[in-house]
Amino acid sequence: MFKKMYLHLFNRVTDALRALEAGDPAQARALLIAAQQECEEMYLSGGET
């Protein structure tokens, strides 16, 4: 489960960095917030193993 969460988060951070490089900090912020929420949901759905 943690590997899946890590890879998901890594990809979202990469997307956010691209948004920053493109001059769109609002999009970067939205991507990071979504990634945080998605990983939290993955963790809660997967249990504490």
C-alpha positions as CSV (number, residue, x, y, z in Angstrom):
1,M,0.0,0.0,0.0
2,F,2.7,2.5,0.9
3,K,4.6,1.9,-2.4
4,K,1.4,2.7,-4.3
5,M,0.8,5.9,-2.2
6,Y,4.4,7.0,-2.7
7,L,4.3,6.6,-6.4
8,H,1.0,8.4,-6.6
9,L,2.3,11.3,-4.5
10,F,5.6,11.4,-6.5
11,N,3.7,11.7,-9.7
12,R,1.4,14.4,-8.4
13,V,4.4,16.4,-7.0
14,T,6.0,16.2,-10.5
15,D,2.8,17.6,-12.0
16,A,2.8,20.4,-9.4
17,L,6.4,21.3,-10.2
18,R,5.5,21.4,-13.9
19,A,2.6,23.8,-13.1
20,L,5.0,26.0,-11.1
21,E,7.5,26.0,-14.0
22,A,4.6,27.0,-16.3
23,G,3.8,30.0,-14.0
24,D,0.6,28.6,-12.5
25,P,1.0,28.4,-8.7
26,A,-2.8,28.1,-8.2
27,Q,-2.8,24.9,-10.3
28,A,0.3,23.6,-8.4
29,R,-1.5,24.2,-5.1
30,A,-4.6,22.5,-6.3
31,L,-2.6,19.5,-7.4
32,L,-0.8,19.2,-4.1
33,I,-4.1,19.5,-2.1
34,A,-5.7,16.8,-4.3
35,A,-2.7,14.5,-3.9
36,Q,-2.8,14.9,-0.1
37,Q,-6.5,14.1,0.0
38,E,-6.1,11.1,-2.4
39,C,-3.2,9.6,-0.4
40,E,-5.2,10.1,2.8
41,E,-8.1,8.3,1.3
42,M,-5.8,5.5,0.1
43,Y,-4.4,5.1,3.6
44,L,-7.8,5.1,5.2
45,S,-9.2,2.6,2.7
46,G,-6.2,0.3,3.0
47,G,-6.2,0.0,6.7
48,E,-3.2,0.4,9.0
49,T,-1.0,-2.4,7.7
